[in-house]
Amino acid sequence: MAVSVKICGLKTPETLDAAVQAGARYVGFVFFAPSPRSVTPEQAAKLAVSVPPGVAKVGLVVAPDDALLDEIARLVPLDMIQVHKVDDPARIAQIGARVGLPVIAAAPIACAEDVDAALRLAEPAQVVLFDAKPAEDATLPGGNGVSFDWRLLSTRRIPKTWMLAGGLTPDNVAAAIALTGTRQVDVSSGVESAPGIKDAGKITAFIRNAGVPRL
């Protein structure tokens, strides 16, 4: 089975096109103002119209209120919603129901107990995203370029669809896939030339090194 790649934090037509042309299965738009990758719902709507069928458009939100969710749902033709910094499974379910979309529940991982907690959190979600736990003083819940010990997943049977994130780059993605057995990977800062600035060459290299065949 081929690995599916998600390129997150896209902001420009050029890098969005690079991700699609290289074979990304998911493209992500960040709706979190403190992030250097943030876009407004209006900006994301303009980008989303160029995404071809078969490539899932994912909106990333961080502890969102209902007003933001309603604005995103009204303006942006998304296929999935990715939720960070929500630690209540009931709220995860509410978010999915409110926007009418499948949910990717992101969970920070640093130890084996965190994997168990992630699975409990993501029970109402369609996908669980295992991401590196940020430092205590980090301002962003993800996209920090740090990884966790992938061996925490190498011997686990994950009873639902899952995705690996955190510190992935073109140089280490093949090793991460081999060690964990993941069939889905998510990258943001690992394909940038500077925070928030995606690099088309790195996007293509990441997708190739993940084992996605050329289109």
N, C-alpha and C positions, 0 to 999 in steps of 0.2 A: 504494500500500500504506500502510495506517495505521501510525502510529508506536506502538510498545508502550512503556508506562511502568512502571517499577519504583519503588515507594515503599519505601524501606528504613528500618529502625530503628523500626518501629512497636511501641508498648508498651501501648496502651489500646484497648478495644473501640470507643470513639468515633472515634478517628483511623483505625483499621483500617476501620471502616464507611465513613468519609469517602472513603478511598482506593478502596474497592470500588465505592461508589456513583458516584464520579466517572469510573470506567472504567479503573482501574489493571489492567494485565495481570499484574503480579507484585507481591507484598507480601513484605517482608523482615523477618526476625527476627535480631537480632544476639546471638550467643553469645560475647561477649568482655567480661569483667568490667570492664576499665578504661574502657569506653565508657559515656557517659551514656545511650546507647540500649540498653544490655544488658538482656536478659531471661534468665531461667533456662529450661531445657527444660520444666519444669512450667508456667511462665507461658505460654510459647509454645504448649504443647499446648492450653491453655484458649482462647487466641486463635484457634488454627488451626481449631477445629471450626466457627467461624462463617464461614469463607471459602468462598464458593460454588464449585461446579465451573466450570472455565474460568479461574480466577484461580490462578496458580502461587504456591505457598508456598515461599519460599527461606530457607534457614538460612545465615547468614554466620558463618564461623569464621576464626580467625587462628592460623596455625601450630598446628593442633589436634593433641592427642595422641589415641591410639586410645580411651582411656577416655571422653573427651568425645564423640567420634564415636559410640561405642556407646550412650552415654546419650541423645544426640539421636535416634539411629535408633530406639531403644526407645520413646521417649516422644512424639515429635513427628511427625505425619503430613505430612512435607515432600514437595515435588515436585522440588526441586533443592537443591544445596549450593553455596555461594559461598565460595571459598577465597582468603584473603589471606596474604601473607608466607610463601609456600611457593615456593621457586625451583628445585625439582627436578621435571621432568615425570613421573618415575617415581612420586614421592610423590603428585602430582595424580591419577594413575591409581589408586594404592592407595586414596586417600580415596574416590573415586567407587565403587570396587568394594566397599569396606568398608560404606558406607552404602546401596549399591544405588541410587544416584541419579545423574542427569546433573549435570555439574560446570560451574559458571561459574568460570573461572580469572581472578582479578583481577591486573592487572599495572600497576606504576607507570610513568608516561610523563613524560619531560621533553625528550627529543630523538628524532631519527629512529631512532637505533640502538636505543632502548628499544622502539620499535614492532616491530622485527625480533625482539628478545629476547622480547617478549610473545607473538608468534606461535609461537616455538619452545617456550616454556613451556606454552602452551595447546594444544599438539598433541593430547594425550590428552583434553582437555576438550571439551565440546559447545559452549561459548560462551566467548569471550574478552572480558573487561571492561577497557577502557582507562580508567584512572583517573589522576588527577594524582599525581605523585611527591610525597610529603610532605616537609616540611622535616626536616633532620637531627635536630632535637630534638623532633620530633612524637611524641606517645605513641600516636596512633591511625594505622592504615594508610590510613584513608579517613574520610569525613565531616568533613573539615577546612575545607570551604568554599573550596578553591583549585582553579583550573583549570590546564590546560596549553594549549599553542598548538594549537588545533584544526586549523590548517593542516597539521599533520603527518599528518593523516588525509584531508585533502580531495582529495589526488591519489593516494592509495593504493588499490589493489585488495586488499581483505581477503578471503582465501580461505576464510573460515569465518564462522559467525554471530558477531556482535559487538555490544557495548553500550557506550555512552558515559557516563562519569561524571566527577565532579570539578568542583565549583564551579558546577553548574547551578542556576538559580533560575527562578521564573516569568518574570522579565524577560529572561533571555538564552537560554532553551531553544529558542525558535524560530530564533534566529540560529545556534545551535550545530547544529541539525538541518539548516538550509539550507547551512551551510558544509561540514559533514562528510558529509552524505548518510546519516547513521545512521538506522536504522529502530527502534532501541531506546535508551532513555535511563534512567538510574538516578539518583535523587536521595535525599538524606537531610537534611543540614543546611540545604539551600536551601529547605526547606518547614517550617522551625522558627521559633518565636518566641523560643526560648532553647535552649541545647544540650540535646538529648534531648527537647524539648517540641515535638511536632508541632502545626502549625496547620492546622485543617481548611480554612480559606479559602485558604491558600497551596497546599495539596495540590490543591484543585479548580482553582485558577488555573494551576498548573503543568501539570496534565493537559490543560486546555483549550488552553493556549498551545502545547503540544506537538502539537496538532492532532487529539487524540482527540475524536471526536464525542460528544455527550451521549447517555447511555443512554436 
